[in-house]
């Protein structure tokens, strides 16, 4: 078994364990490379047919290419796609034009997710985060509880030893399931190439720039790159010293801001 096969096997094990444990799970799909890879793994775990829905939290600020990708592959794969937005915040005028990135991320993503969980009654969320993305995300566990207020007590988490996962959620709480924690950015791209996973065109260089991480348009900028295909992206990452999320708004990516967002329930 090679490295990618081992990662795949471990992730599928976690996915199947979560489905066994929880009554109403959902997969969060941001349309980026990681959540799309997680979606692929979930489909592979259940022979191509997901036994749970896919949830997209729509801020209304995503790139047009992201919406097209979402709708096309949701139809192609026969997904039970649910799209939710924080309409109340949008009606009140919360926007990147008038508010800071922290407020927008919290209101348009976290609060929107809170409303979606309350509306649908989900008890587990599959999330495609990786430990190497950010120092705060490195504190996560495969099965990570959130209380009824979405609070994440990152200082008090159960140890996960010998593939034993603590997955109990009290009434009104939910569990975040993170099957990709051990994966790196390079692992993701190598797996995408090996499996032939569809990926958004924004990741490929055009006119000397490409998006390395996808988010909302106002706080996501392209990085310098000539990598216009998968092979070039993989080779670029082997030598790049640029942080993966360098193209995301800096005020959101400062460690204390990210930690605050995640403690409040941010993905």
C-alpha positions as protocol buffer text, in pm:
chain_id: "A"
residue {
  index: 1
  type: UNK
  ca { x: 0 y: 0 z: 0 }
}
residue {
  index: 2
  type: UNK
  ca { x: 153 y: 334 z: -103 }
}
residue {
  index: 3
  type: UNK
  ca { x: 118 y: 667 z: 77 }
}
residue {
  index: 4
  type: UNK
  ca { x: -194 y: 784 z: -108 }
}
residue {
  index: 5
  type: UNK
  ca { x: -360 y: 445 z: -70 }
}
residue {
  index: 6
  type: UNK
  ca { x: -297 y: 457 z: 305 }
}
residue {
  index: 7
  type: UNK
  ca { x: -441 y: 808 z: 332 }
}
residue {
  index: 8
  type: UNK
  ca { x: -744 y: 703 z: 127 }
}
residue {
  index: 9
  type: UNK
  ca { x: -800 y: 393 z: 340 }
}
residue {
  index: 10
  type: UNK
  ca { x: -779 y: 586 z: 667 }
}
residue {
  index: 11
  type: UNK
  ca { x: -1015 y: 857 z: 543 }
}
residue {
  index: 12
  type: UNK
  ca { x: -1273 y: 607 z: 419 }
}
residue {
  index: 13
  type: UNK
  ca { x: -1253 y: 429 z: 755 }
}
residue {
  index: 14
  type: UNK
  ca { x: -1335 y: 756 z: 936 }
}
residue {
  index: 15
  type: UNK
  ca { x: -1618 y: 834 z: 693 }
}
residue {
  index: 16
  type: UNK
  ca { x: -1779 y: 493 z: 741 }
}
residue {
  index: 17
  type: UNK
  ca { x: -1734 y: 511 z: 1119 }
}
residue {
  index: 18
  type: UNK
  ca { x: -1913 y: 845 z: 1125 }
}
residue {
  index: 19
  type: UNK
  ca { x: -2205 y: 716 z: 920 }
}
residue {
  index: 20
  type: UNK
  ca { x: -2237 y: 425 z: 1163 }
}
residue {
  index: 21
  type: UNK
  ca { x: -2237 y: 659 z: 1465 }
}
residue {
  index: 22
  type: UNK
  ca { x: -2465 y: 940 z: 1352 }
}
residue {
  index: 23
  type: UNK
  ca { x: -2824 y: 953 z: 1240 }
}
residue {
  index: 24
  type: UNK
  ca { x: -2823 y: 1266 z: 1026 }
}
residue {
  index: 25
  type: UNK
  ca { x: -2480 y: 1361 z: 885 }
}
residue {
  index: 26
  type: UNK
  ca { x: -2416 y: 1608 z: 605 }
}
residue {
  index: 27
  type: UNK
  ca { x: -2109 y: 1690 z: 395 }
}
residue {
  index: 28
  type: UNK
  ca { x: -2001 y: 2055 z: 374 }
}
residue {
  index: 29
  type: UNK
  ca { x: -1898 y: 2136 z: 19 }
}
residue {
  index: 30
  type: UNK
  ca { x: -1718 y: 2466 z: -34 }
}
residue {
  index: 31
  type: UNK
  ca { x: -1645 y: 2375 z: -400 }
}
residue {
  index: 32
  type: UNK
  ca { x: -1269 y: 2392 z: -334 }
}
residue {
  index: 33
  type: UNK
  ca { x: -1012 y: 2119 z: -395 }
}
residue {
  index: 34
  type: UNK
  ca { x: -1023 y: 1977 z: -41 }
}
residue {
  index: 35
  type: UNK
  ca { x: -1398 y: 1949 z: 1 }
}
residue {
  index: 36
  type: UNK
  ca { x: -1428 y: 1813 z: -353 }
}
residue {
  index: 37
  type: UNK
  ca { x: -1165 y: 1550 z: -271 }
}
residue {
  index: 38
  type: UNK
  ca { x: -1359 y: 1466 z: 45 }
}
residue {
  index: 39
  type: UNK
  ca { x: -1677 y: 1439 z: -160 }
}
residue {
  index: 40
  type: UNK
  ca { x: -1496 y: 1202 z: -397 }
}
residue {
  index: 41
  type: UNK
  ca { x: -1380 y: 989 z: -103 }
}
residue {
  index: 42
  type: UNK
  ca { x: -1732 y: 977 z: 40 }
}
residue {
  index: 43
  type: UNK
  ca { x: -1871 y: 865 z: -294 }
}
residue {
  index: 44
  type: UNK
  ca { x: -1596 y: 604 z: -317 }
}
residue {
  index: 45
  type: UNK
  ca { x: -1672 y: 483 z: 37 }
}
residue {
  index: 46
  type: UNK
  ca { x: -2032 y: 407 z: -63 }
}
residue {
  index: 47
  type: UNK
  ca { x: -1982 y: 282 z: -420 }
}
residue {
  index: 48
  type: UNK
  ca { x: -2066 y: 610 z: -589 }
}
residue {
  index: 49
  type: UNK
  ca { x: -2390 y: 692 z: -409 }
}
residue {
  index: 50
  type: UNK
  ca { x: -2388 y: 923 z: -108 }
}
residue {
  index: 51
  type: UNK
  ca { x: -2620 y: 813 z: 174 }
}
residue {
  index: 52
  type: UNK
  ca { x: -2638 y: 1170 z: 308 }
}
residue {
  index: 53
  type: UNK
  ca { x: -2688 y: 1519 z: 159 }
}
residue {
  index: 54
  type: UNK
  ca { x: -2429 y: 1775 z: 56 }
}
residue {
  index: 55
  type: UNK
  ca { x: -2455 y: 2125 z: 202 }
}
residue {
  index: 56
  type: UNK
  ca { x: -2317 y: 2440 z: 41 }
}
residue {
  index: 57
  type: UNK
  ca { x: -2314 y: 2752 z: 258 }
}
residue {
  index: 58
  type: UNK
  ca { x: -2351 y: 3028 z: 1 }
}
residue {
  index: 59
  type: UNK
  ca { x: -2227 y: 3373 z: 100 }
}
residue {
  index: 60
  type: UNK
  ca { x: -2347 y: 3507 z: -239 }
}
residue {
  index: 61
  type: UNK
  ca { x: -1988 y: 3623 z: -300 }
}
residue {
  index: 62
  type: UNK
  ca { x: -1841 y: 3312 z: -462 }
}
residue {
  index: 63
  type: UNK
  ca { x: -1680 y: 3319 z: -806 }
}
residue {
  index: 64
  type: UNK
  ca { x: -1918 y: 3246 z: -1097 }
}
residue {
  index: 65
  type: UNK
  ca { x: -1692 y: 2952 z: -1189 }
}
residue {
  index: 66
  type: UNK
  ca { x: -1757 y: 2802 z: -845 }
}
residue {
  index: 67
  type: UNK
  ca { x: -2135 y: 2813 z: -886 }
}
residue {
  index: 68
  type: UNK
  ca { x: -2108 y: 2659 z: -1232 }
}
residue {
  index: 69
  type: UNK
  ca { x: -1881 y: 2383 z: -1102 }
}
residue {
  index: 70
  type: UNK
  ca { x: -2118 y: 2313 z: -811 }
}
residue {
  index: 71
  type: UNK
  ca { x: -2431 y: 2288 z: -1022 }
}
residue {
  index: 72
  type: UNK
  ca { x: -2269 y: 2082 z: -1297 }
}
residue {
  index: 73
  type: UNK
  ca { x: -2117 y: 1816 z: -1070 }
}
residue {
  index: 74
  type: UNK
  ca { x: -2411 y: 1804 z: -832 }
}
residue {
  index: 75
  type: UNK
  ca { x: -2621 y: 1702 z: -1132 }
}
residue {
  index: 76
  type: UNK
  ca { x: -2356 y: 1471 z: -1279 }
}
residue {
  index: 77
  type: UNK
  ca { x: -2309 y: 1286 z: -949 }
}
residue {
  index: 78
  type: UNK
  ca { x: -2675 y: 1286 z: -850 }
}
residue {
  index: 79
  type: UNK
  ca { x: -2610 y: 1469 z: -524 }
}
residue {
  index: 80
  type: UNK
  ca { x: -2877 y: 1568 z: -278 }
}
residue {
  index: 81
  type: UNK
  ca { x: -2750 y: 1928 z: -279 }
}
residue {
  index: 82
  type: UNK
  ca { x: -2880 y: 2174 z: -21 }
}
residue {
  index: 83
  type: UNK
  ca { x: -2785 y: 2542 z: -52 }
}
residue {
  index: 84
  type: UNK
  ca { x: -2831 y: 2769 z: 249 }
}
residue {
  index: 85
  type: UNK
  ca { x: -2762 y: 3140 z: 302 }
}
residue {
  index: 86
  type: UNK
  ca { x: -2800 y: 3379 z: 593 }
}
residue {
  index: 87
  type: UNK
  ca { x: -3072 y: 3579 z: 425 }
}
residue {
  index: 88
  type: UNK
  ca { x: -3130 y: 3787 z: 737 }
}
residue {
  index: 89
  type: UNK
  ca { x: -2772 y: 3915 z: 735 }
}
residue {
  index: 90
  type: UNK
  ca { x: -2780 y: 3980 z: 361 }
}
residue {
  index: 91
  type: UNK
  ca { x: -3108 y: 4170 z: 399 }
}
residue {
  index: 92
  type: UNK
  ca { x: -2945 y: 4383 z: 670 }
}
residue {
  index: 93
  type: UNK
  ca { x: -2667 y: 4473 z: 428 }
}
residue {
  index: 94
  type: UNK
  ca { x: -2380 y: 4262 z: 562 }
}
residue {
  index: 95
  type: UNK
  ca { x: -2127 y: 4271 z: 279 }
}
residue {
  index: 96
  type: UNK
  ca { x: -1755 y: 4286 z: 211 }
}
residue {
  index: 97
  type: UNK
  ca { x: -1807 y: 4637 z: 77 }
}
residue {
  index: 98
  type: UNK
  ca { x: -1933 y: 4768 z: 412 }
}
residue {
  index: 99
  type: UNK
  ca { x: -1802 y: 4525 z: 675 }
}
residue {
  index: 100
  type: UNK
  ca { x: -1468 y: 4370 z: 773 }
}
residue {
  index: 101
  type: UNK
  ca { x: -1374 y: 4017 z: 671 }
}
residue {
  index: 102
  type: UNK
  ca { x: -1423 y: 3879 z: 1024 }
}
residue {
  index: 103
  type: UNK
  ca { x: -1785 y: 4001 z: 1039 }
}
residue {
  index: 104
  type: UNK
  ca { x: -1863 y: 3872 z: 692 }
}
residue {
  index: 105
  type: UNK
  ca { x: -1706 y: 3531 z: 754 }
}
residue {
  index: 106
  type: UNK
  ca { x: -1892 y: 3494 z: 1082 }
}
residue {
  index: 107
  type: UNK
  ca { x: -2232 y: 3616 z: 962 }
}
residue {
  index: 108
  type: UNK
  ca { x: -2234 y: 3473 z: 609 }
}
residue {
  index: 109
  type: UNK
  ca { x: -2065 y: 3141 z: 687 }
}
residue {
  index: 110
  type: UNK
  ca { x: -2083 y: 3048 z: 1056 }
}
residue {
  index: 111
  type: UNK
  ca { x: -2426 y: 3192 z: 1134 }
}
residue {
  index: 112
  type: UNK
  ca { x: -2558 y: 3058 z: 804 }
}
residue {
  index: 113
  type: UNK
  ca { x: -2433 y: 2714 z: 906 }
}
residue {
  index: 114
  type: UNK
  ca { x: -2593 y: 2749 z: 1250 }
}
residue {
  index: 115
  type: UNK
  ca { x: -2925 y: 2824 z: 1086 }
}
residue {
  index: 116
  type: UNK
  ca { x: -2887 y: 2530 z: 848 }
}
residue {
  index: 117
  type: UNK
  ca { x: -2818 y: 2286 z: 1133 }
}
residue {
  index: 118
  type: UNK
  ca { x: -3115 y: 2417 z: 1330 }
}
residue {
  index: 119
  type: UNK
  ca { x: -3335 y: 2391 z: 1022 }
}
residue {
  index: 120
  type: UNK
  ca { x: -3234 y: 2040 z: 916 }
}
residue {
  index: 121
  type: UNK
  ca { x: -3127 y: 1884 z: 1246 }
}
residue {
  index: 122
  type: UNK
  ca { x: -2783 y: 1760 z: 1136 }
}
residue {
  index: 123
  type: UNK
  ca { x: -2583 y: 1586 z: 1410 }
}
residue {
  index: 124
  type: UNK
  ca { x: -2252 y: 1547 z: 1221 }
}
residue {
  index: 125
  type: UNK
  ca { x: -2074 y: 1755 z: 958 }
}
residue {
  index: 126
  type: UNK
  ca { x: -1809 y: 1612 z: 724 }
}
residue {
  index: 127
  type: UNK
  ca { x: -1554 y: 1892 z: 674 }
}
residue {
  index: 128
  type: UNK
  ca { x: -1250 y: 1886 z: 444 }
}
residue {
  index: 129
  type: UNK
  ca { x: -998 y: 2072 z: 657 }
}
residue {
  index: 130
  type: UNK
  ca { x: -631 y: 1968 z: 684 }
}
residue {
  index: 131
  type: UNK
  ca { x: -388 y: 2013 z: 974 }
}
residue {
  index: 132
  type: UNK
  ca { x: -124 y: 2176 z: 755 }
}
residue {
  index: 133
  type: UNK
  ca { x: -354 y: 2456 z: 634 }
}
residue {
  index: 134
  type: UNK
  ca { x: -332 y: 2667 z: 948 }
}
residue {
  index: 135
  type: UNK
  ca { x: -185 y: 2638 z: 1299 }
}
residue {
  index: 136
  type: UNK
  ca { x: -533 y: 2660 z: 1453 }
}
residue {
  index: 137
  type: UNK
  ca { x: -669 y: 2379 z: 1236 }
}
residue {
  index: 138
  type: UNK
  ca { x: -376 y: 2164 z: 1352 }
}
residue {
  index: 139
  type: UNK
  ca { x: -544 y: 2155 z: 1696 }
}
residue {
  index: 140
  type: UNK
  ca { x: -843 y: 1965 z: 1559 }
}
residue {
  index: 141
  type: UNK
  ca { x: -931 y: 1598 z: 1604 }
}
residue {
  index: 142
  type: UNK
  ca { x: -1096 y: 1364 z: 1351 }
}
residue {
  index: 143
  type: UNK
  ca { x: -1414 y: 1379 z: 1558 }
}
residue {
  index: 144
  type: UNK
  ca { x: -1448 y: 1726 z: 1706 }
}
residue {
  index: 145
  type: UNK
  ca { x: -1753 y: 1825 z: 1918 }
}
residue {
  index: 146
  type: UNK
  ca { x: -1930 y: 2162 z: 1905 }
}
residue {
  index: 147
  type: UNK
  ca { x: -2184 y: 2266 z: 2165 }
}
residue {
  index: 148
  type: UNK
  ca { x: -2532 y: 2403 z: 2098 }
}
residue {
  index: 149
  type: UNK
  ca { x: -2384 y: 2753 z: 2062 }
}
residue {
  index: 150
  type: UNK
  ca { x: -2126 y: 2624 z: 1810 }
}
residue {
  index: 151
  type: UNK
  ca { x: -1846 y: 2680 z: 2061 }
}
residue {
  index: 152
  type: UNK
  ca { x: -1528 y: 2478 z: 2005 }
}
residue {
  index: 153
  type: UNK
  ca { x: -1327 y: 2411 z: 2319 }
}
residue {
  index: 154
  type: UNK
  ca { x: -994 y: 2353 z: 2149 }
}
residue {
  index: 155
  type: UNK
  ca { x: -816 y: 2334 z: 2487 }
}
residue {
  index: 156
  type: UNK
  ca { x: -1027 y: 2040 z: 2605 }
}
residue {
  index: 157
  type: UNK
  ca { x: -1049 y: 1768 z: 2341 }
}
residue {
  index: 158
  type: UNK
  ca { x: -1043 y: 1391 z: 2370 }
}
residue {
  index: 159
  type: UNK
  ca { x: -726 y: 1211 z: 2268 }
}
residue {
  index: 160
  type: UNK
  ca { x: -748 y: 989 z: 1960 }
}
residue {
  index: 161
  type: UNK
  ca { x: -521 y: 688 z: 2004 }
}
residue {
  index: 162
  type: UNK
  ca { x: -492 y: 373 z: 1793 }
}
residue {
  index: 163
  type: UNK
  ca { x: -778 y: 476 z: 1562 }
}
residue {
  index: 164
  type: UNK
  ca { x: -1018 y: 517 z: 1853 }
}
residue {
  index: 165
  type: UNK
  ca { x: -1236 y: 821 z: 1801 }
}
residue {
  index: 166
  type: UNK
  ca { x: -1452 y: 991 z: 2061 }
}
residue {
  index: 167
  type: UNK
  ca { x: -1772 y: 1063 z: 1871 }
}
residue {
  index: 168
  type: UNK
  ca { x: -2044 y: 1124 z: 2127 }
}
residue {
  index: 169
  type: UNK
  ca { x: -2249 y: 1443 z: 2098 }
}
residue {
  index: 170
  type: UNK
  ca { x: -2486 y: 1563 z: 2370 }
}
residue {
  index: 171
  type: UNK
  ca { x: -2839 y: 1678 z: 2291 }
}
residue {
  index: 172
  type: UNK
  ca { x: -2829 y: 1996 z: 2085 }
}
residue {
  index: 173
  type: UNK
  ca { x: -2461 y: 1957 z: 1997 }
}
residue {
  index: 174
  type: UNK
  ca { x: -2300 y: 1830 z: 1679 }
}
residue {
  index: 175
  type: UNK
  ca { x: -1973 y: 1666 z: 1574 }
}
residue {
  index: 176
  type: UNK
  ca { x: -1733 y: 1792 z: 1308 }
}
residue {
  index: 177
  type: UNK
  ca { x: -1580 y: 1495 z: 1124 }
}
residue {
  index: 178
  type: UNK
  ca { x: -1242 y: 1566 z: 961 }
}
residue {
  index: 179
  type: UNK
  ca { x: -1129 y: 1274 z: 741 }
}
residue {
  index: 180
  type: UNK
  ca { x: -850 y: 1475 z: 571 }
}
residue {
  index: 181
  type: UNK
  ca { x: -653 y: 1594 z: 874 }
}
residue {
  index: 182
  type: UNK
  ca { x: -335 y: 1398 z: 785 }
}
residue {
  index: 183
  type: UNK
  ca { x: -339 y: 1500 z: 419 }
}
residue {
  index: 184
  type: UNK
  ca { x: -111 y: 1776 z: 290 }
}
residue {
  index: 185
  type: UNK
  ca { x: -178 y: 2015 z: 4 }
}
residue {
  index: 186
  type: UNK
  ca { x: 59 y: 1812 z: -212 }
}
residue {
  index: 187
  type: UNK
  ca { x: -120 y: 1488 z: -115 }
}
residue {
  index: 188
  type: UNK
  ca { x: -449 y: 1640 z: -228 }
}
residue {
  index: 189
  type: UNK
  ca { x: -313 y: 1737 z: -569 }
}
residue {
  index: 190
  type: UNK
  ca { x: -136 y: 1403 z: -619 }
}
residue {
  index: 191
  type: UNK
  ca { x: -462 y: 1225 z: -535 }
}
residue {
  index: 192
  type: UNK
  ca { x: -662 y: 1450 z: -768 }
}
residue {
  index: 193
  type: UNK
  ca { x: -421 y: 1364 z: -1049 }
}
residue {
  index: 194
  type: UNK
  ca { x: -424 y: 990 z: -973 }
}
residue {
  index: 195
  type: UNK
  ca { x: -801 y: 965 z: -940 }
}
residue {
  index: 196
  type: UNK
  ca { x: -895 y: 1207 z: -1218 }
}
residue {
  index: 197
  type: UNK
  ca { x: -1107 y: 1416 z: -981 }
}
residue {
  index: 198
  type: UNK
  ca { x: -1277 y: 1713 z: -1147 }
}
residue {
  index: 199
  type: UNK
  ca { x: -1139 y: 2042 z: -1017 }
}
residue {
  index: 200
  type: UNK
  ca { x: -1231 y: 2405 z: -1065 }
}
residue {
  index: 201
  type: UNK
  ca { x: -1060 y: 2588 z: -1352 }
}
residue {
  index: 202
  type: UNK
  ca { x: -966 y: 2875 z: -1119 }
}
residue {
  index: 203
  type: UNK
  ca { x: -682 y: 2663 z: -979 }
}
residue {
  index: 204
  type: UNK
  ca { x: -503 y: 2667 z: -1315 }
}
residue {
  index: 205
  type: UNK
  ca { x: -280 y: 2958 z: -1413 }
}
residue {
  index: 206
  type: UNK
  ca { x: -400 y: 3216 z: -1662 }
}
residue {
  index: 207
  type: UNK
  ca { x: -188 y: 3515 z: -1764 }
}
residue {
  index: 208
  type: UNK
  ca { x: 71 y: 3428 z: -1500 }
}
residue {
  index: 209
  type: UNK
  ca { x: -167 y: 3397 z: -1204 }
}
residue {
  index: 210
  type: UNK
  ca { x: -381 y: 3129 z: -1042 }
}
residue {
  index: 211
  type: UNK
  ca { x: -591 y: 3078 z: -733 }
}
residue {
  index: 212
  type: UNK
  ca { x: -430 y: 2847 z: -484 }
}
residue {
  index: 213
  type: UNK
  ca { x: -717 y: 2862 z: -235 }
}
residue {
  index: 214
  type: UNK
  ca { x: -1077 y: 2950 z: -321 }
}
residue {
  index: 215
  type: UNK
  ca { x: -1303 y: 3168 z: -109 }
}
residue {
  index: 216
  type: UNK
  ca { x: -1523 y: 3473 z: -150 }
}
residue {
  index: 217
  type: UNK
  ca { x: -1424 y: 3701 z: -438 }
}
residue {
  index: 218
  type: UNK
  ca { x: -1359 y: 4020 z: -236 }
}
residue {
  index: 219
  type: UNK
  ca { x: -1108 y: 3851 z: -3 }
}
residue {
  index: 220
  type: UNK
  ca { x: -940 y: 3607 z: -243 }
}
residue {
  index: 221
  type: UNK
  ca { x: -665 y: 3710 z: -481 }
}
residue {
  index: 222
  type: UNK
  ca { x: -457 y: 3501 z: -724 }
}
residue {
  index: 223
  type: UNK
  ca { x: -90 y: 3422 z: -669 }
}
residue {
  index: 224
  type: UNK
  ca { x: 190 y: 3442 z: -922 }
}
residue {
  index: 225
  type: UNK
  ca { x: 212 y: 3112 z: -1110 }
}
residue {
  index: 226
  type: UNK
  ca { x: 266 y: 2953 z: -1449 }
}
residue {
  index: 227
  type: UNK
  ca { x: 109 y: 2620 z: -1340 }
}
residue {
  index: 228
  type: UNK
  ca { x: -169 y: 2571 z: -1593 }
}
residue {
  index: 229
  type: UNK
  ca { x: -216 y: 2196 z: -1549 }
}
residue {
  index: 230
  type: UNK
  ca { x: -205 y: 1935 z: -1272 }
}
residue {
  index: 231
  type: UNK
  ca { x: 150 y: 1824 z: -1339 }
}
residue {
  index: 232
  type: UNK
  ca { x: 279 y: 2181 z: -1317 }
}
residue {
  index: 233
  type: UNK
  ca { x: 83 y: 2250 z: -998 }
}
residue {
  index: 234
  type: UNK
  ca { x: 238 y: 1945 z: -832 }
}
residue {
  index: 235
  type: UNK
  ca { x: 589 y: 2044 z: -942 }
}
residue {
  index: 236
  type: UNK
  ca { x: 531 y: 2402 z: -826 }
}
residue {
  index: 237
  type: UNK
  ca { x: 426 y: 2290 z: -479 }
}
residue {
  index: 238
  type: UNK
  ca { x: 742 y: 2085 z: -435 }
}
residue {
  index: 239
  type: UNK
  ca { x: 952 y: 2402 z: -434 }
}
residue {
  index: 240
  type: UNK
  ca { x: 710 y: 2681 z: -343 }
}
residue {
  index: 241
  type: UNK
  ca { x: 774 y: 2877 z: -23 }
}
residue {
  index: 242
  type: UNK
  ca { x: 448 y: 3071 z: -55 }
}
residue {
  index: 243
  type: UNK
  ca { x: 182 y: 2988 z: 204 }
}
residue {
  index: 244
  type: UNK
  ca { x: -121 y: 2807 z: 65 }
}
residue {
  index: 245
  type: UNK
  ca { x: -364 y: 3073 z: 189 }
}
residue {
  index: 246
  type: UNK
  ca { x: -145 y: 3369 z: 93 }
}
residue {
  index: 247
  type: UNK
  ca { x: -418 y: 3482 z: -143 }
}
residue {
  index: 248
  type: UNK
  ca { x: -681 y: 3506 z: 133 }
}
residue {
  index: 249
  type: UNK
  ca { x: -753 y: 3827 z: 326 }
}
residue {
  index: 250
  type: UNK
  ca { x: -475 y: 3877 z: 582 }
}
residue {
  index: 251
  type: UNK
  ca { x: -694 y: 4007 z: 863 }
}
residue {
  index: 252
  type: UNK
  ca { x: -888 y: 3678 z: 857 }
}
residue {
  index: 253
  type: UNK
  ca { x: -575 y: 3467 z: 841 }
}
residue {
  index: 254
  type: UNK
  ca { x: -394 y: 3616 z: 1143 }
}
residue {
  index: 255
  type: UNK
  ca { x: -372 y: 3337 z: 1398 }
}
residue {
  index: 256
  type: UNK
  ca { x: -579 y: 3504 z: 1669 }
}
residue {
  index: 257
  type: UNK
  ca { x: -854 y: 3602 z: 1424 }
}
residue {
  index: 258
  type: UNK
  ca { x: -869 y: 3253 z: 1275 }
}
residue {
  index: 259
  type: UNK
  ca { x: -873 y: 3099 z: 1624 }
}
residue {
  index: 260
  type: UNK
  ca { x: -1157 y: 3331 z: 1727 }
}
residue {
  index: 261
  type: UNK
  ca { x: -1355 y: 3247 z: 1412 }
}
residue {
  index: 262
  type: UNK
  ca { x: -1308 y: 2875 z: 1462 }
}
residue {
  index: 263
  type: UNK
  ca { x: -1395 y: 2889 z: 1831 }
}
residue {
  index: 264
  type: UNK
  ca { x: -1725 y: 3044 z: 1719 }
}
residue {
  index: 265
  type: UNK
  ca { x: -1792 y: 2766 z: 1469 }
}
residue {
  index: 266
  type: UNK
  ca { x: -1614 y: 2873 z: 1150 }
}
residue {
  index: 267
  type: UNK
  ca { x: -1518 y: 2584 z: 920 }
}
